[in-house]
Amino acid sequence: MTQRLVGYCRVSTDNQKEEGTIEIQERALAEYAKNNGYELVKVFKDDGVSGGLEARPGLAEMFSYLESENSIHAVLIYKLDRIARDLYIQELIVKKLEMLQKTILSVKERDLDSKDPMRKAFRQFMGIVAELEKAFITMRLSGGRLNKARKGGYSGGRVPLGYIAENKNLEIDANNLETIRTIFRLRRKKVGLRDIARHLNTNGYSTARGGSWYAGTVRYIVRNRIYRGRMTYKNIVAPRKDLKI
């Protein structure tokens, strides 16, 4: 009887170019199943999702399916790091599959049966390599952001009201310029934060998300250095006179 498999594919947000697309992984899974006499019943996908366990709808759906479908023999993946780069998470998922009496098969890494000590050691070694790769990717991204911040560049994060992100850089948003100027004008007159919020709500000024103004929202703006022409990222402050409002 032909053994039935489900597949799992994931591409993270940090290194999509290195990993290729979900479609590349899916084709590799289908080819592997065909060449090895398996029936690939269903493929679960997480596209643009990190390797942690939070916010993994495809993985959650796969486990729900496996818990209700006894005819599935194994889960087929492209590589171990598509489950997760973190060794602990890898082993946690493998153990969970074991409890469901499902094995794990990999297109790129053969013989991952957890019952064989040597195979388990190999799987854990590959997990360590994946963790190191993740650490280097994070290091490069962090270093790039810090370097950009030192030069006054926009390094990501929440875009403050009064600005827009264009081509990975911040520019003044003319549509919300009057709102910011009104806040600082009232503050210079020693108007309290709650009274400023009340004024903004009464006169129809919109927040960044279209909600109501509160004292805390106003406080965030009056304390934000960017409105004074200073870009802040972590502990780095760089001058940006063009962004002063």
Long-range contacts (C-beta under 8 A, 24 or more apart in sequence): 2-37, 2-38, 2-39, 3-37, 3-38, 3-39, 3-73, 3-74, 4-38, 4-39, 4-41, 4-71, 4-72, 4-73, 5-33, 5-38, 5-39, 5-40, 5-41, 5-72, 5-73, 5-74, 5-75, 5-76, 5-105, 6-40, 6-41, 6-42, 6-43, 6-44, 6-62, 6-65, 6-66, 6-72, 6-75, 6-76, 7-33, 7-40, 7-42, 7-43, 7-44, 7-75, 7-76, 7-77, 8-43, 8-44, 8-45, 8-58, 8-59, 8-62, 8-75, 8-76, 8-77, 8-82, 8-83, 9-43, 9-44, 9-45, 9-46, 9-58, 9-77, 9-78, 9-82, 10-45, 10-46, 10-47, 10-49, 10-51, 10-56, 10-58, 10-59, 10-82, 10-83, 11-46, 11-47, 11-48, 11-49, 12-48, 12-49, 12-50, 12-51, 13-48, 13-49, 13-50, 14-50, 14-137, 14-138, 14-141, 15-137, 16-48, 19-82, 22-47, 25-78, 25-82, 28-78, 28-107, 29-76, 29-77, 29-78, 29-107, 32-76, 32-105, 32-107, 33-76, 38-73, 38-76, 40-76, 41-72, 51-81, 51-83, 51-84, 51-85, 51-86, 51-89, 51-134, 52-84, 52-86, 52-89, 53-84, 53-89, 53-92, 59-93, 63-96, 63-100, 66-97, 66-100, 66-102, 67-100, 72-102, 73-102, 73-103, 74-102, 74-103, 74-104, 74-105, 75-102, 75-103, 75-104, 75-105, 76-105, 76-106, 76-107, 77-104, 77-105, 77-106, 77-107, 78-106, 78-107, 78-108, 79-106, 79-107, 79-108, 79-109, 80-106, 80-109, 80-112, 80-123, 80-126, 80-127, 80-130, 81-126, 81-127, 81-130, 81-133, 84-130, 85-127, 85-130, 85-131, 85-133, 85-134, 86-127, 86-130, 86-131, 86-134, 87-124, 87-127, 87-128, 87-130, 87-131, 90-123, 90-124, 90-127, 90-130, 91-124, 91-127, 94-123, 145-233, 146-233, 146-234, 146-236, 149-231, 149-233, 149-234, 149-236, 149-238, 150-236, 150-238, 151-238, 152-231, 152-238, 152-239, 152-240, 153-231, 154-231, 155-233, 157-233, 159-208, 160-208, 160-221, 160-224, 160-226, 160-227, 161-207, 161-208, 161-221, 162-227, 162-245, 163-226, 163-243, 170-226, 170-231, 170-240, 170-243, 171-243, 172-242, 172-243, 172-245, 176-206, 176-208, 177-245, 179-205, 179-206, 180-221, 180-227, 180-245, 181-245, 183-218, 183-221, 183-222, 184-222, 184-227, 184-245, 187-222, 193-218, 193-219, 193-222
